[in-house]
């Protein structure tokens, strides 16, 4: 028998920050080439963790 995961083990809703790629690039001082690469890869809006994992410096 399989039991559902307890609520404390599941990602908490509302805790993931969503960024516009342009705002993220401006905040972290990324150049236009990197901003365009992230936008092409992730779209115009993405989760903060995805942006941090894929941003190159």
Backbone as a ProteinNet text record, in pm:
[ID]
protein_1_A
[PRIMARY]
XXXXXXXXXXXXXXXXXXXXXXXXXXXXXXXXXXXXXXXXXXXXXXXXXXXXXXXXX
[TERTIARY]
84.7	0	88.9	50.7	127.9	59	138.3	84.8	116.9	28.3	60.1	174.7	247.8	358	302.4	367.5	321.5	339.7	254.9	261.1	395.4	466.5	594	704.2	683.3	781.4	758.2	642.8	607.6	650.1	694.8	733.5	621.6	658.4	557.3	512.1	381.7	333.1	354.4	386	403.1	542.8	630.9	766.2	863.8	828.7	917.4	896.7	1004.8	995.7	1001	914	905.6	962.5	1047	1112.1	1080	1074.1	1086.4	1234.4	1268.5	1408.7	1480.5	1414.9	1478.4	1511.1	1420.6	1446.8	1559	1559.4	1664.9	1800.7	1807.4	1933.5	1981.3	1890.4	1927.4	1976.1	1905.7	1941.7	2077.8	2108.2	2233.7	2340.2	2315.6	2410.9	2460.4	2364.3	2397.7	2391.6	2476.2	2474.1	2357.2	2334.3	2220.2	2229.3	2350.4	2367.1	2319.4	2358.7	2317	2167.4	2115	1971	1892	1936.7	1868.6	1878.6	1994.1	2010.7	1913.7	1901.9	1809.1	1664.4	1632	1495.1	1461.2	1557.6	1536.7	1521.9	1598.9	1598.1	1474.3	1437.1	1333	1203	1207.1	1089.9	1099.8	999.2	1006.9	995.4	934.8	916.4	964.7	1038.4	1090.5	1105.7	1116.5	1142.3	1285.4	1303.4	1434.7	1539.9	1505.3	1602.1	1648.1	1557.4	1594.8	1688.2	1659.7	1745.4	1884.8	1889.8	2020.2	2101.1	2035.3	2104.7	2157.8	2089.6	2126.4	2203.3	2214	2284.6	2435.9	2501.7	2647.6	2707.4	2820	2882.1	3017.6
-118.5	0	124.4	221.6	344.3	455.6	528.1	636.3	770.2	867.5	999.5	1063.3	1150	1219	1315.8	1324.8	1422.3	1565.5	1655.9	1793.5	1862.5	1828.7	1895.8	1848.5	1740.3	1689.5	1742.6	1802.2	1855.1	2001.5	2047.5	2187.6	2280.3	2379.5	2471.5	2566.6	2574.1	2664	2810	2892.1	3033.6	3072.8	2977.5	3007.4	3028.9	2986.8	3002.6	3139.9	3213.6	3347.7	3340.2	3414.8	3420.9	3555.4	3553.1	3673.4	3690.7	3815.6	3845.8	3833.1	3770.9	3750.2	3884.3	3985.1	4116.3	4177.8	4166.1	4218.3	4140.7	4010	3926.2	3965.3	3983.3	4020.6	4157.4	4249.4	4381.3	4374	4300.1	4288.1	4222.7	4120.9	4047.9	4093.2	4207.4	4271.2	4178	4111.2	4025.2	4107.9	4075.5	4150.5	4105.5	4179.1	4151.5	4013.9	3969	3837.7	3728.3	3738.2	3639.3	3649.4	3770.6	3789.7	3724	3745.2	3684.8	3532.8	3479.8	3334.7	3275.2	3340.1	3293	3303	3411.2	3428.5	3321.5	3289	3186	3047.7	3025	2896.2	2877	2981.4	2967.7	3042.3	3133.6	3215.2	3348.4	3434.9	3568.6	3571.3	3468.2	3459.3	3321.9	3317.6	3189.7	3192	3073.5	3061.8	3104.6	3161.9	3210.4	3099.9	2982.6	2872.6	2832.7	2834	2800.8	2905.6	3031	3138.7	3130.1	3105.7	3095.7	2977.6	2866.4	2747.6	2764.6	2844.6	2855.9	2982.7	3075.2	3199.3	3174.1	3221.5	3213.5	3349.3	3352	3481.9	3487.9
0	0	0	-78.2	-89.2	-10.6	68.3	149.9	84.3	95.3	40.3	118.7	51.7	119	222.8	337.9	437.5	385.1	425.2	372.9	394.9	501.6	526.6	432.2	359.4	263	122.3	99.6	-32.4	-37.9	-154.9	-171	-128.5	-54.3	-1.7	-110.8	-136.2	-241.2	-202.1	-302.3	-278.1	-233.8	-215.5	-169.4	-284.1	-404.8	-519.6	-580.5	-594.9	-651.1	-803.3	-865.8	-1011.1	-1055.2	-1158.7	-1210.4	-1358.5	-1401.2	-1543.2	-1573.5	-1684	-1718.5	-1729.9	-1784	-1798.6	-1662.3	-1565	-1430.6	-1362.6	-1380	-1322.2	-1379.3	-1509.8	-1574.8	-1526.6	-1509.3	-1461	-1316.6	-1233.7	-1090.9	-1072.3	-1152.1	-1138.2	-1238.4	-1302.6	-1394.1	-1504.2	-1568.6	-1681.9	-1809.3	-1904.5	-2030.6	-2118	-2225.6	-2314.4	-2380.1	-2411.5	-2474.1	-2378.8	-2252.5	-2152.3	-2125.1	-2120.4	-2101	-2214.1	-2336.8	-2451.3	-2449.2	-2406.9	-2397.9	-2295.3	-2179.1	-2076	-2123.9	-2191.9	-2241.7	-2344.9	-2430	-2531	-2465.4	-2360.3	-2291.1	-2203.7	-2127.7	-2025.6	-2054.7	-2150.3	-2177.5	-2105.1	-2117.2	-2058.5	-1906.6	-1848.2	-1703.1	-1658.5	-1545.7	-1498.2	-1346.2	-1288.9	-1145.3	-1115.6	-999.3	-958.6	-961.3	-915.4	-909.3	-1049.6	-1146.7	-1284.3	-1342.6	-1312.8	-1362.5	-1300.7	-1171.2	-1104.1	-1154	-1180.5	-1228.8	-1370.8	-1451.3	-1592.1	-1626.8	-1533.6	-1562.8	-1561.1	-1664.5	-1670.1	-1643.4	-1577.8	-1546.9	-1604.8
[MASK]
+++++++++++++++++++++++++++++++++++++++++++++++++++++++++

